[in-house]
Amino acid sequence: MFAVTILGNNSAIPTPDRHPTSQVITYNDQLILVDCGEGTQMQLQRYKIKRGRIRHIFISHLHGDHYFGLIGLINSMSLLGRIEPLSVYGPPELEEILQIQLHVAATTLNFELNFHPLLPGQTGVVLKEKEMEVSFFPTRHRIPCYGFSFSLQRRKRRIIPEQARIYEIPAAFYSKLQEGADYERKDGKVVKNDWVTLPPPRAKRYVYCADSIYDEDLVPHMKEADIVYHETTYLHDLSQRAADRFHSTTVQAATLAKMAGAHRLLIGHFSSKYTELQPFLDETRPVFPETELAIEGVTYLI
Amino acid sequence: MFAVTILGNNSAIPTPDRHPTSQVITYNDQLILVDCGEGTQMQLQRYKIKRGRIRHIFISHLHGDHYFGLIGLINSMSLLGRIEPLSVYGPPELEEILQIQLHVAATTLNFELNFHPLLPGQTGVVLKEKEMEVSFFPTRHRIPCYGFSFSLQRRKRRIIPEQARIYEIPAAFYSKLQEGADYERKDGKVVKNDWVTLPPPRAKRYVYCADSIYDEDLVPHMKEADIVYHETTYLHDLSQRAADRFHSTTVQAATLAKMAGAHRLLIGHFSSKYTELQPFLDETRPVFPETELAIEGVTYLI
């Protein structure tokens, strides 16, 4: 399973029903948190998502609606007895903000907090594990801001059953074939792995574009992603306001998704001024039909 | 009207239904916020309390469950166009925590943020306005922590109608009498104000004791208060745990309220381990019958 669950889809001003930005990515049994607005820890509880299973937290930028909930979440993790290390990735000033708040409370965390500063000159891969690879890239916002690309690596080669039968490879050896092994027959002949398998399917990819003004430089990062998340703070009649505030509109997000050949587009970060969200779909789908609204509590399979 | 509304009654770990500490004091048309845990701004909206009418915010100490919601509230006030100055009273490090978070977001508030550091050597009156006087005092907690006493000044002298009639003072002059004026009769004789009035009734007083271990030094501050708020993080069987963590139990809070001759006791800051709150009343009332549970969304008249 590779999926993203929306915890908050609102822009700057939270309400009891619409929360500031936060998303959880699930892959196999792991969780990654992406942004952490105020109240994220309550949203995790509301949707029965276990805080303890989060190992990595990515913070796109230091506007409050993307990180004010982080210190509270970290604090609660410690109070709840967490001992597993936690990695936080974000702009370098975030570390100082966290440390000063721990310091004044005389709090010593029960667990190791590993902070990974995101620096403009170092965009690229920031996390590489067996299954997950995460890279970051700059977006254009009022303050330094980063998007993230989450790739679920798929390492098993695909067996071509007809070929495997021709070479009389027993089914018991198939899992070794998937890992790339050659097969040695009883008669001593060697069947090369690539005679009977194809390379692994491409990695599935979720691209989170954080907050940004309309910026075609994002397109290469979004290229053919399974899902792209792009903010649509405003409907398109407010494109001037969007530009003034370094935000985007429906039509702009859809245009980029189309240029990138993305498979699907998820839109969110809706301005608090809108009570109805349907118009966001109505404006986006004519440009890019495979668009979905980011709805709190809903999980989107990638 | 002089009243306190509970926004959060829980201790450290928030849940979607029980929020960290925050209270709003209403007097006439003014609002004062006391502590501001994560999610306070959403709680204000939930209970239709206008953020814009808050002029003073008091923060007792720098454990997160008492202030993590402050930066978000201040941020939203600015986004919503507030121009009236806001005063924040709290431990001195709080100012740096707020400023660094405004700085990294490149936020310039639309309004003046006046920070008043609470310093141990300077306990006493910290705010004195026409109607409201607030003083602060230390409690005994794991880090520096302060309680606050809110006194609603009542300045009108009380007229003794029989005496006023004897001296033939016309009713039209009564409002002047209430303000302390003498009355000069047509025959030139002067009726001294205190012949016909009594001093104003005593100020009504709400005393907020924040977080504290059992501490009889609090008693003088609680003396004869109309309502004392005292934390009861634990039921009394956990008095050792309470002491270890610089918190209090039901019986301890009730004992102090009784010693102080308080009129009523409000208890809160319940540990997240308790799902039922009735046992808190059951243990407190035998010692101090005039006890109430602090329930979120409920307003208590002072």
Chai-1 contact restraints between the chains, C-beta under 6 A:
chainA,res_idxA,chainB,res_idxB,connection_type,confidence,min_distance_angstrom,max_distance_angstrom,comment,restraint_id
A,A12,B,L79,contact,1.0,0.0,6.0,A-B,restraint_1
A,I13,B,S76,contact,1.0,0.0,6.0,A-B,restraint_2
A,I13,B,L79,contact,1.0,0.0,6.0,A-B,restraint_3
A,P14,B,M42,contact,1.0,0.0,6.0,A-B,restraint_4
A,T15,B,Q45,contact,1.0,0.0,6.0,A-B,restraint_5
A,P16,B,M42,contact,1.0,0.0,6.0,A-B,restraint_6
A,P16,B,Q45,contact,1.0,0.0,6.0,A-B,restraint_7
A,P16,B,R46,contact,1.0,0.0,6.0,A-B,restraint_8
A,E38,B,G72,contact,1.0,0.0,6.0,A-B,restraint_9
A,G39,B,G39,contact,1.0,0.0,6.0,A-B,restraint_10
A,M42,B,P14,contact,1.0,0.0,6.0,A-B,restraint_11
A,M42,B,P16,contact,1.0,0.0,6.0,A-B,restraint_12
A,Q45,B,T15,contact,1.0,0.0,6.0,A-B,restraint_13
A,Q45,B,P16,contact,1.0,0.0,6.0,A-B,restraint_14
A,R46,B,P16,contact,1.0,0.0,6.0,A-B,restraint_15
A,L62,B,V104,contact,1.0,0.0,6.0,A-B,restraint_16
A,L62,B,A105,contact,1.0,0.0,6.0,A-B,restraint_17
A,H63,B,A105,contact,1.0,0.0,6.0,A-B,restraint_18
A,G64,B,G72,contact,1.0,0.0,6.0,A-B,restraint_19
A,G64,B,N75,contact,1.0,0.0,6.0,A-B,restraint_20
A,F68,B,G72,contact,1.0,0.0,6.0,A-B,restraint_21
A,G72,B,E38,contact,1.0,0.0,6.0,A-B,restraint_22
A,G72,B,G64,contact,1.0,0.0,6.0,A-B,restraint_23
A,G72,B,F68,contact,1.0,0.0,6.0,A-B,restraint_24
A,N75,B,G64,contact,1.0,0.0,6.0,A-B,restraint_25
A,S76,B,I13,contact,1.0,0.0,6.0,A-B,restraint_26
A,L79,B,A12,contact,1.0,0.0,6.0,A-B,restraint_27
A,L79,B,I13,contact,1.0,0.0,6.0,A-B,restraint_28
A,E93,B,V104,contact,1.0,0.0,6.0,A-B,restraint_29
A,I97,B,I100,contact,1.0,0.0,6.0,A-B,restraint_30
A,I100,B,I97,contact,1.0,0.0,6.0,A-B,restraint_31
A,V104,B,L62,contact,1.0,0.0,6.0,A-B,restraint_32
A,V104,B,E93,contact,1.0,0.0,6.0,A-B,restraint_33
A,A105,B,L62,contact,1.0,0.0,6.0,A-B,restraint_34
A,A105,B,H63,contact,1.0,0.0,6.0,A-B,restraint_35
A,A106,B,I143,contact,1.0,0.0,6.0,A-B,restraint_36
A,I143,B,A106,contact,1.0,0.0,6.0,A-B,restraint_37
